[in-house]
């Protein structure tokens, strides 16, 4: 499975960005996908996740009500709509996919910078 993120950039506080993650390869084996982020000097943290079959979603408390995860199974693409962005949302955002064997795959990351 290969994952490619896009959509990061620089935005002012209160603004919006939409990230995309395009999956290729053995996409039929993907059970769940998620977005993680990592700011300098911090551990990578889960932001949002979605199951492929049932479409169940989960969010970190820090982004609930502001971020929305979605997926287009036909296009093997996952999205993260980020609204009301805050400076503390600044990080590299990574796409993750979990396949049936339990193995995880990562994208290369996309930088999101929110200025105050």
C-alpha positions as CSV (number, residue, x, y, z in Angstrom):
1,X,0.0,0.0,0.0
2,X,1.3,3.4,-0.9
3,X,-0.1,6.6,0.5
4,X,0.4,10.2,-0.7
5,X,-0.8,13.2,1.2
6,X,-1.6,16.6,-0.2
7,X,-3.3,19.8,0.7
8,X,-1.1,21.2,3.5
9,X,0.0,24.8,3.6
10,X,0.1,28.0,5.5
11,X,-3.2,29.4,6.8
12,X,-4.2,32.1,9.3
13,X,-5.8,31.2,12.6
14,X,-9.5,30.6,12.0
15,X,-9.0,29.5,8.5
16,X,-9.6,26.1,6.8
17,X,-7.6,23.5,4.9
18,X,-8.6,20.2,3.4
19,X,-6.0,17.4,3.3
20,X,-6.2,14.4,0.9
21,X,-4.6,11.0,1.1
22,X,-4.5,8.9,-2.1
23,X,-4.0,5.2,-1.6
24,X,-2.7,2.8,-4.2
25,X,-1.5,-0.7,-4.4
26,X,-3.3,-3.4,-2.4
27,X,-6.1,-1.0,-1.3
28,X,-8.6,-3.9,-1.1
29,X,-6.8,-5.0,2.1
30,X,-7.2,-1.7,3.9
31,X,-9.5,-2.0,7.0
32,X,-9.1,1.4,8.5
33,X,-7.3,4.7,7.8
34,X,-6.4,7.7,9.9
35,X,-4.7,11.0,10.2
36,X,-1.9,11.6,12.6
37,X,0.1,14.7,13.3
38,X,3.5,15.4,14.8
39,X,4.7,18.8,16.0
40,X,8.4,19.5,16.6
41,X,9.5,17.9,19.9
42,X,6.3,16.0,20.4
43,X,5.1,12.4,19.8
44,X,3.0,11.6,16.8
45,X,-0.7,11.7,17.8
46,X,-3.9,10.3,16.3
47,X,-6.1,13.1,15.0
48,X,-8.9,11.2,13.4
49,X,-9.7,7.7,12.1
50,X,-12.3,6.0,9.9
51,X,-13.1,2.4,9.2
52,X,-13.5,1.5,5.6
53,X,-16.3,-0.9,5.8
54,X,-18.6,0.7,8.3
55,X,-17.4,4.3,8.0
56,X,-17.2,4.7,11.8
57,X,-15.3,7.8,12.7
58,X,-13.3,8.8,15.8
59,X,-11.6,12.1,16.7
60,X,-9.1,13.4,19.2
61,X,-10.8,15.6,21.8
62,X,-8.6,18.6,20.6
63,X,-10.2,18.5,17.1
64,X,-13.8,17.4,17.8
65,X,-16.2,19.8,16.2
66,X,-13.6,21.4,14.0
67,X,-12.2,18.5,11.9
68,X,-14.1,16.0,9.7
69,X,-12.6,12.8,8.3
70,X,-14.2,11.2,5.3
71,X,-13.3,8.8,2.5
72,X,-14.2,8.1,-1.1
73,X,-13.8,4.3,-1.4
74,X,-14.3,4.4,-5.2
75,X,-11.3,6.7,-5.5
76,X,-9.3,5.2,-2.7
77,X,-8.9,8.6,-1.1
78,X,-9.3,9.9,2.4
79,X,-9.8,13.5,3.4
80,X,-9.5,15.6,6.5
81,X,-11.5,18.9,6.4
82,X,-10.0,21.2,9.0
83,X,-11.9,24.3,10.1
84,X,-11.4,26.9,12.7
85,X,-7.7,26.1,12.7
86,X,-5.5,27.2,15.6
87,X,-1.8,27.8,15.9
88,X,-1.6,24.6,18.0
89,X,-2.7,22.6,15.0
90,X,0.6,23.3,13.4
91,X,2.3,20.0,12.6
92,X,3.2,17.6,9.9
93,X,0.1,15.5,9.1
94,X,0.5,11.9,8.2
95,X,-1.9,9.5,6.6
96,X,-2.0,6.0,8.0
97,X,-3.6,2.8,6.7
98,X,-4.1,-0.5,8.5
99,X,-4.5,-3.7,6.5
100,X,-6.1,-7.0,7.4
101,X,-2.8,-8.4,8.8
102,X,-2.6,-5.5,11.2
103,X,0.4,-4.0,9.4
104,X,0.4,-0.2,9.1
105,X,1.5,2.0,6.3
106,X,2.4,5.7,6.3
107,X,2.5,8.5,3.9
108,X,5.4,11.0,3.7
109,X,3.5,13.7,5.5
110,X,2.3,17.2,4.6
111,X,3.1,20.3,6.6
112,X,0.3,22.4,8.1
113,X,1.2,25.8,9.5
114,X,-1.3,28.0,11.3
115,X,-0.2,31.5,11.9
116,X,-1.7,33.6,14.8
